[in-house]
Amino acid sequence: MTVSLDLTAEGARDALRRTMQAEKPSLIGLTRAELGTALVEAGIVPERQARMRVQQLWHWMYVRGVSDFAHMFNISKDLRAELDKHFTVARPEIVEEQISADGTRKWLFRFPPRGAGRPVEIETVYIPEEGRGTLCISSQVGCTLTCSFCHTGTQKLVRNLTAEEILAQLLTARDRLGDFPDRDTPDGAIVPAEGRKISNIVMMGMGEPLYNFEAVKKALLIASDGDGLSLSKRRITLSTSGVVPEIFRTGEEIGVMLAISLHATNDDLRDLLVPINKKFPLKDLIAACKAYPGLSNAKRITFEYVMLKDVNDSLEDAKALVKLLKGIPAKINLIPFNPWPGTNYQCSDWETIEKFADYINNAGYASPIRTPRGRDILAACGQLKSESERMRKVDRLALEAMMIAGHGEA
């Protein structure tokens, strides 16, 4: 049974507080150097104390997950008051939280306009699996890429998200899942990194991460910082549709795992499915993948391939895919197409997907078929879209009921 929670009523009492906080800069998303500079320039911390205060704040924000200066108990009351006067560490507004029948969760977040002319909304999805929990994070409000099979691509780009807003998705999700230590955990206690509800993050939500490189880089380096959120870079995957000039920089400057939204094995079809291919064709994309820093059998590139009936799912397509990726340590994720309102595509038949996977597996590539998750709340791959662009609720509920009936065994 799908559960949908409208959290705006619950959060109404915080509306005035949020409005006031929106005028104050957030400390979330700043590097250590930027954080120290902000404290000194605000006149609340002398330069000789900056490093110590930065360490304290870093711990409270990213190890303990505190979103209120009042709960930073090893900082004096006067300093906490000064911090609260100048800055904020508060979470964004959660407009809605939906919980799928399979345990998938989707949050609709609302952020300040920041040049967009109005508040903006983005979606973030949590997918629990055996032995791991993956958070799918957005990097932009909308998208510029207009991939023809993707629902998110039908929403025009509104603006890039800031490093703060990218990290806020992770911090808020950990709040909602109870994934931070209890507030009463003694200071200095060893907090285990294993057994977290969120063990992996993927930059596969709304937007093209490499068209927002600097903010994404800053957010992921903070997420992987060993003295803070402490996520292993091997458990962080950045997915790109093929922004070739930024691929090498991703490996060199961020060092996370790479995924390529591929979906076709020739330029003519990929031009149609993933129009960025007209700018960065397959030969350039494959060359960039082969040059990815650290590429090895232990650090493979994941190639995402959505299965579209009678479009890219033939045995000839499978053979061409193996030929295209020859020499690249790779995993090929086959994604059953997830329907959305107005699409002209259909998902490949299950028998066709299995034959496709068998061929690729026999060629020596791991080729898992991604289990569709969260379809009943439009949280599956390619289905994310902002609230302001959604259908009327009555139409959406009717569609979700149809999806449950049609894909209950998926």
Long-range contacts (C-beta under 8 A, 24 or more apart in sequence): 1-101, 2-98, 2-99, 2-100, 2-101, 2-376, 2-377, 2-400, 2-404, 3-98, 3-99, 4-96, 4-97, 4-98, 4-99, 4-377, 5-96, 5-97, 5-98, 5-99, 6-95, 6-96, 7-94, 7-95, 7-96, 7-97, 8-93, 8-95, 8-96, 11-93, 11-94, 14-93, 17-90, 18-90, 18-93, 21-88, 21-90, 22-112, 24-86, 24-87, 24-88, 25-86, 25-87, 25-88, 26-87, 26-88, 26-89, 26-90, 26-164, 27-57, 27-61, 27-87, 27-88, 27-89, 28-61, 28-89, 28-164, 28-167, 28-168, 28-171, 29-162, 29-163, 29-164, 29-165, 29-166, 29-167, 29-168, 29-218, 29-219, 29-222, 30-163, 31-218, 31-221, 31-222, 32-58, 38-87, 42-82, 42-86, 42-87, 44-79, 44-82, 44-83, 44-86, 45-79, 53-79, 55-227, 58-225, 58-227, 58-228, 59-227, 59-228, 60-89, 61-89, 61-171, 61-228, 62-222, 62-225, 62-227, 62-228, 62-229, 63-181, 63-191, 63-227, 63-228, 63-229, 63-230, 64-180, 64-181, 64-183, 64-185, 65-171, 65-174, 65-175, 65-179, 65-180, 65-181, 66-183, 67-91, 67-171, 67-175, 71-183, 73-187, 74-187, 91-168, 91-171, 91-172, 91-175, 92-165, 92-168, 92-172, 94-172, 94-176, 95-121, 95-387, 96-387, 97-176, 98-377, 98-379, 99-377, 100-373, 100-374, 100-375, 100-376, 100-377, 100-379, 101-376, 101-404, 102-373, 102-374, 102-376, 103-128, 104-128, 104-373, 104-374, 104-377, 104-379, 105-173, 105-176, 105-177, 105-379, 106-374, 106-377, 106-378, 106-379, 107-169, 107-172, 107-173, 107-176, 108-386, 108-387, 109-165, 109-168, 109-169, 109-172, 111-141, 111-161, 111-165, 111-168, 114-159, 114-162, 115-159, 116-141, 116-158, 116-159, 120-158, 120-159, 120-386, 121-386, 121-387, 121-388, 122-161, 122-165, 122-169, 122-205, 122-206, 122-386, 123-205, 123-206, 123-379, 123-384, 123-385, 123-386, 124-169, 124-172, 124-173, 124-205, 125-205, 125-374, 125-379, 125-384, 126-173, 126-177, 126-197, 126-198, 127-373, 127-374, 128-197, 132-199, 132-200, 133-177, 133-196, 133-197, 133-198, 133-199, 133-200, 134-198, 134-199, 134-200, 134-201, 134-202, 135-169, 135-170, 135-173, 135-198, 135-200, 135-201, 135-202, 136-201, 136-202, 136-204, 136-205, 136-384, 137-166, 137-169, 137-170, 137-201, 137-202, 137-203, 137-204, 137-205, 138-166, 138-169, 138-205, 138-206, 138-207, 138-384, 139-166, 139-203, 139-205, 139-206, 139-207, 139-208, 139-209, 139-212, 139-215, 139-216, 140-206, 140-207, 140-208, 140-211, 140-212, 141-206, 141-207, 141-386, 142-206, 142-207, 142-386, 143-206, 143-207, 143-208, 144-208, 144-211, 145-208, 145-241, 145-274, 145-275, 145-276, 146-275, 147-241, 147-261, 147-263, 147-273, 147-274, 147-275, 147-382, 148-272, 148-273, 148-275, 148-345, 149-263, 149-273, 149-306, 149-308, 149-337, 149-343, 149-345, 149-382, 150-382, 151-340, 151-341, 151-343, 151-378, 151-382, 151-383, 151-384, 151-385, 152-205, 152-206, 152-207, 152-382, 152-383, 152-384, 152-385, 154-342, 154-385, 154-389, 155-206, 155-385, 155-386, 155-389, 157-207, 158-386, 160-207, 160-211, 160-212, 160-215, 161-207, 161-212, 161-215, 162-215, 163-215, 163-216, 163-218, 163-219, 163-222, 166-215, 166-216, 166-219, 167-219, 167-222, 167-223, 169-205, 170-198, 170-201, 170-223, 170-229, 173-198, 174-198, 193-230, 199-231, 199-235, 200-231, 200-235, 200-236, 200-237, 201-231, 201-235, 201-236, 201-237, 202-236, 202-237, 202-238, 202-239, 202-259, 203-236, 203-237, 203-238, 203-239, 204-237, 204-239, 204-259, 204-381, 205-384, 206-384, 206-385, 206-386, 208-240, 208-241, 208-243, 208-276, 209-238, 209-239, 209-240, 210-238, 210-240, 210-243, 210-246, 210-247, 210-250, 211-243, 213-246, 213-249, 213-250, 216-254, 217-253, 217-254, 220-254, 220-256, 221-254, 224-256, 233-257, 234-299, 237-302, 239-302, 239-304, 241-274, 241-276, 242-274, 242-276, 242-277, 242-280, 242-285, 243-276, 243-280, 244-280, 244-284, 244-285, 244-288, 247-288, 247-289, 247-292, 248-288, 248-291, 248-292, 248-293, 250-292, 251-292, 251-293, 251-294, 251-295, 252-293, 255-293, 255-294, 257-299, 257-301, 257-302, 258-289, 258-292, 258-301, 258-302, 259-301, 259-302, 259-303, 259-304, 259-333, 260-285, 260-289, 260-301, 260-302, 260-303, 260-304, 261-304, 262-303, 262-304, 262-305, 263-304, 263-305, 263-306, 263-308, 263-312, 264-312, 265-312, 265-317, 265-320, 265-321, 265-323, 265-324, 266-320, 269-311, 269-312, 273-308, 273-311, 273-312, 282-324, 286-324, 286-325, 286-328, 289-328, 290-327, 290-328, 295-328, 295-329, 296-329, 297-329, 299-329, 300-329, 300-330, 300-331, 301-328, 301-329, 301-330, 301-331, 302-330, 302-331, 302-332, 302-333, 303-330, 303-331, 303-332, 303-333, 304-333, 304-335, 305-332, 305-333, 305-334, 305-335, 306-335, 306-336, 306-337, 306-381, 306-382, 307-334, 307-335, 307-336, 307-337, 307-347, 307-348, 307-352, 307-353, 307-356, 308-337, 308-345, 308-346, 308-347, 308-348, 309-337, 309-345, 309-346, 309-347, 309-348, 309-349, 309-352, 310-346, 311-345, 313-348, 313-352, 313-353, 313-356, 315-355, 315-356, 315-359, 317-356, 318-355, 318-356, 318-359, 318-360, 319-359, 321-360, 322-359, 322-360, 322-363, 322-365, 325-365, 330-365, 331-365, 331-366, 331-367, 331-368, 332-360, 332-365, 332-366, 332-367, 333-367, 333-368, 333-370, 334-360, 334-367, 334-368, 334-369, 334-370, 335-370, 335-381, 335-382, 336-369, 336-370, 336-372, 336-410, 337-382, 338-372, 338-375, 338-380, 338-381, 338-382, 338-383, 339-403, 340-378, 340-382, 340-383, 341-391, 341-395, 341-399, 371-410, 372-407, 372-410, 375-403, 375-404, 375-407, 375-410, 376-400, 376-403, 376-404
